[in-house]
Amino acid sequence: MSDPMFSAEDIRQYYYCKRIIYYRYVLRARVRETYKMRKGREIHEKAMIKNADGDVKYGVYLISEDLGLVAVIDALIVKDGFADIIEFKFGDLDRRMRDSHKAQLAAQAILVESLLGLRVRKIIIYNPEKEEKREVRLVNYHREMVREALKDMKRIVIEEDLPEPTEDRGKCIDCEYRVFCGDIPLD
């Protein structure tokens, strides 16, 4: 078996619930697109950055076989050897961002720096519907989360090891993989 390739979004899902990686890569389970997924995809397709200071590239696809990591970056603004990563979000930008989402963004930053040779200056969360933006600060801890996740995700897939479900059962209510977790009571 060749080494699996994981997406930056898989890293976020891993920290949401490790079982998602098992369902996606071991069982190859497919789920129906939820309303939230469809709405997000439709808005992503139309989203544009206004008044950017630099060259804007949309849907930047990056893949590193060495890292076993792939990502599609919503938008990348490049200027003078630096890059700003733009992540489109459609919810409330005032809410505190989970470390799992920051790990996803750290994975994108790692790919931009290693493959494009650009230093990531900023990561910006942007709500194109409201034209609101917020800068996200990443620290080395988030990069370490990426390395740890990739290592454990690879182990889950190669050993075909079903992880324990998340301790936060509230996450299960809206999870598209819930149907596979028949053993999880939601009381």
C-alpha positions in Angstrom: 0.0 0.0 0.0 1.4 3.4 -0.9 1.3 6.2 1.7 -2.1 7.9 1.8 -2.5 11.5 0.8 -4.5 13.7 3.2 -6.0 17.1 2.6 -5.7 20.1 4.9 -9.4 19.8 5.5 -8.9 16.2 6.6 -6.7 17.6 9.4 -9.5 19.7 10.6 -11.9 16.7 10.4 -9.3 14.6 12.3 -9.4 17.0 15.3 -13.2 17.1 15.1 -13.5 13.3 15.3 -10.7 10.8 14.3 -13.3 8.3 13.1 -14.0 10.5 10.1 -10.5 9.6 8.7 -11.3 5.9 9.2 -14.6 6.2 7.4 -13.1 8.2 4.5 -9.9 6.3 3.9 -10.4 2.8 5.2 -14.1 2.2 4.5 -14.1 4.7 1.6 -17.6 5.8 2.9 -19.3 8.5 0.9 -21.9 10.7 2.4 -24.6 12.9 0.9 -23.9 16.6 0.6 -25.6 18.4 3.4 -27.4 21.8 3.1 -24.4 23.5 4.8 -22.0 21.8 2.5 -24.0 22.8 -0.6 -24.4 26.4 0.6 -20.7 26.7 1.3 -19.7 25.3 -2.1 -22.1 27.6 -4.0 -20.8 30.7 -2.1 -17.2 29.6 -2.6 -17.7 29.5 -6.4 -18.9 33.1 -6.4 -16.6 34.6 -3.8 -14.2 37.4 -4.9 -11.6 39.5 -3.0 -12.1 43.2 -3.4 -9.3 45.8 -3.2 -6.5 43.2 -2.8 -2.9 44.5 -2.5 -1.2 42.1 -4.8 -1.8 39.3 -7.3 -4.9 37.3 -6.3 -5.1 33.6 -7.3 -8.2 31.6 -6.6 -8.6 27.9 -5.9 -4.8 27.3 -5.5 -4.2 23.5 -5.5 -1.0 22.4 -3.8 0.2 18.9 -3.3 3.3 17.5 -1.5 4.0 13.8 -1.9 6.8 14.2 0.7 4.4 15.4 3.3 1.5 13.3 2.1 -0.6 16.5 2.1 -2.8 18.4 -0.4 -4.8 21.6 -0.1 -7.0 23.8 -2.1 -6.5 27.4 -0.9 -9.6 29.6 -1.4 -7.5 32.6 -2.4 -3.8 33.5 -2.2 -2.6 37.1 -2.5 1.1 37.2 -3.6 3.3 40.3 -3.4 7.1 40.8 -3.0 7.9 37.2 -2.0 5.1 37.1 0.6 1.7 35.4 0.6 -1.5 36.1 2.4 -3.9 33.1 2.6 -7.6 33.9 2.4 -10.1 31.4 3.8 -13.7 32.1 2.9 -16.1 31.6 5.8 -19.8 32.2 6.0 -20.6 32.2 9.6 -20.0 34.6 12.4 -16.3 35.8 12.3 -16.5 37.0 15.9 -16.6 33.5 17.3 -13.3 32.1 18.5 -11.8 29.8 15.9 -11.1 26.3 17.1 -7.5 25.0 17.0 -8.7 22.3 14.6 -9.5 25.0 12.0 -6.2 26.7 12.7 -4.4 23.4 12.1 -6.1 23.3 8.7 -4.8 26.8 8.0 -1.3 25.8 9.3 -1.3 22.9 6.8 -2.1 25.4 4.0 0.7 27.7 5.2 3.2 24.8 5.3 2.4 23.9 1.7 2.7 27.5 0.5 6.0 28.0 2.1 7.5 24.6 1.1 6.2 24.4 -2.4 6.0 28.0 -3.5 8.9 29.4 -1.5 6.8 32.2 -0.3 6.7 33.4 3.3 3.1 33.4 4.6 2.6 36.9 6.1 -1.0 36.7 7.0 -4.0 34.3 7.2 -7.3 36.1 6.8 -10.8 34.7 7.3 -13.1 36.5 4.9 -16.9 36.5 4.8 -17.7 37.6 1.2 -21.4 37.9 1.9 -20.8 40.5 4.6 -17.5 41.7 3.3 -16.0 41.2 6.8 -12.5 39.9 7.5 -10.4 38.9 10.4 -6.8 38.0 10.7 -5.9 34.6 12.3 -2.8 34.2 14.3 -1.0 30.8 14.0 1.7 29.7 16.4 4.2 26.8 16.2 1.7 24.7 18.2 -0.7 24.7 15.2 2.1 23.5 12.9 2.9 20.7 15.3 -0.8 19.8 15.3 -0.4 19.2 11.5 2.6 16.9 11.9 1.0 14.9 14.7 -2.3 14.6 12.8 -0.6 13.4 9.6 1.4 10.8 11.5 -1.6 9.4 13.4 -3.9 9.6 10.3 -1.4 7.5 8.4 -1.4 5.0 11.2 -5.2 4.8 11.3 -5.3 4.0 7.6 -2.5 1.6 7.3 -3.5 -0.4 10.4 -7.2 0.0 9.6 -7.7 1.0 13.2 -11.2 2.4 14.1 -10.5 5.2 16.7 -12.7 5.8 19.7 -15.5 8.3 19.0 -15.1 11.9 20.0 -15.8 12.6 23.7 -18.0 15.6 22.7 -21.1 13.8 21.6 -22.7 17.1 20.7 -20.5 17.0 17.5 -22.3 13.8 16.5 -25.7 15.5 16.0 -24.9 17.2 12.8 -22.1 14.9 11.6 -22.6 13.5 8.1 -20.9 10.3 9.2 -23.2 9.7 12.1 -25.0 6.9 10.3 -21.8 4.8 10.5 -21.5 5.3 14.3 -24.5 3.2 15.3 -22.9 2.5 18.7 -22.9 6.1 19.8 -25.8 7.1 22.1 -26.8 10.8 21.9 -28.4 11.2 25.3 
